Amino acid sequence: MNKKKRKAFKEASKKSAIQEITKTVVDQLNVITVDLGQDSKKLKKEIEKRSAQLAKKLVKKLKIAKPIIKEVIIEELAPASV
């Protein structure tokens, strides 16, 4: 795998990890705020903003697993069956 593909894969993996972490944090915090009776649009917007910031910080410390790269290569090389 050349350097360009590795970089693209790494960026795509980080982006999907950020989205996944953000979604999970937002869902959990929204459940908590509803239970506490503090449900508002302003609060939800703040939760989304801060969870995105948190996700970016967490992803910087994540290591991308190498076995996933092999699966991507196999899928790219496999011929499409019609």
C-alpha positions as CSV (number, residue, x, y, z in Angstrom):
1,M,0.0,0.0,0.0
2,N,1.5,3.3,-1.0
3,K,1.9,6.3,1.2
4,K,-1.0,8.2,-0.5
5,K,-3.5,5.4,0.1
6,R,-2.4,4.9,3.7
7,K,-2.9,8.6,4.4
8,A,-6.3,8.6,2.8
9,F,-7.3,5.5,4.8
10,K,-6.0,7.1,8.0
11,E,-8.0,10.3,7.4
12,A,-11.1,8.3,6.5
13,S,-10.8,6.2,9.7
14,K,-10.3,9.2,11.9
15,K,-13.3,10.9,10.3
16,S,-15.6,7.9,10.9
17,A,-14.3,7.6,14.4
18,I,-15.0,11.2,15.2
19,Q,-18.6,10.8,13.8
20,E,-19.1,7.6,15.8
21,I,-17.8,9.0,19.1
22,T,-19.8,12.2,18.6
23,K,-23.0,10.3,17.9
24,T,-22.6,8.1,20.9
25,V,-21.9,11.0,23.3
26,V,-24.8,13.1,22.0
27,D,-27.2,10.2,22.3
28,Q,-26.2,9.4,25.8
29,L,-26.2,13.0,27.0
30,N,-29.6,13.6,25.4
31,V,-31.0,10.7,27.3
32,I,-29.6,12.0,30.6
33,T,-30.9,15.6,30.0
34,V,-34.4,14.3,29.2
35,D,-34.4,12.2,32.4
36,L,-33.4,15.3,34.4
37,G,-36.1,17.4,32.7
38,Q,-33.6,19.9,31.1
39,D,-34.6,19.2,27.5
40,S,-34.1,22.3,25.2
41,K,-32.8,23.1,21.8
42,K,-30.1,25.4,23.2
43,L,-28.8,22.6,25.4
44,K,-28.9,20.1,22.6
45,K,-26.9,22.4,20.4
46,E,-24.3,22.9,23.1
47,I,-24.0,19.1,23.6
48,E,-23.4,18.5,19.9
49,K,-20.8,21.2,19.8
50,R,-18.9,20.1,22.8
51,S,-19.1,16.4,22.0
52,A,-17.6,17.1,18.5
53,Q,-14.7,18.9,20.3
54,L,-14.3,16.0,22.7
55,A,-14.3,13.4,19.8
56,K,-11.6,15.3,18.0
57,K,-9.4,15.3,21.1
58,L,-10.0,11.6,21.7
59,V,-9.3,10.6,18.1
60,K,-5.9,12.3,18.2
61,K,-4.8,9.7,20.8
62,L,-6.3,6.7,18.9
63,K,-4.1,4.3,17.0
64,I,-5.5,3.0,13.7
65,A,-5.6,-0.8,13.6
66,K,-3.6,-2.3,10.7
67,P,-5.7,-5.5,10.0
68,I,-8.5,-3.2,8.7
69,I,-6.2,-2.0,5.9
70,K,-5.8,-5.6,4.6
71,E,-9.6,-5.9,4.4
72,V,-9.9,-2.7,2.4
73,I,-7.2,-3.8,0.0
74,I,-9.0,-7.2,-0.6
75,E,-12.3,-5.4,-1.2
76,E,-10.7,-3.0,-3.7
77,L,-8.9,-5.8,-5.6
78,A,-11.9,-8.2,-5.7
79,P,-13.6,-8.1,-9.1
80,A,-17.3,-7.0,-9.1
81,S,-19.6,-9.8,-9.9
82,V,-22.5,-9.0,-12.2
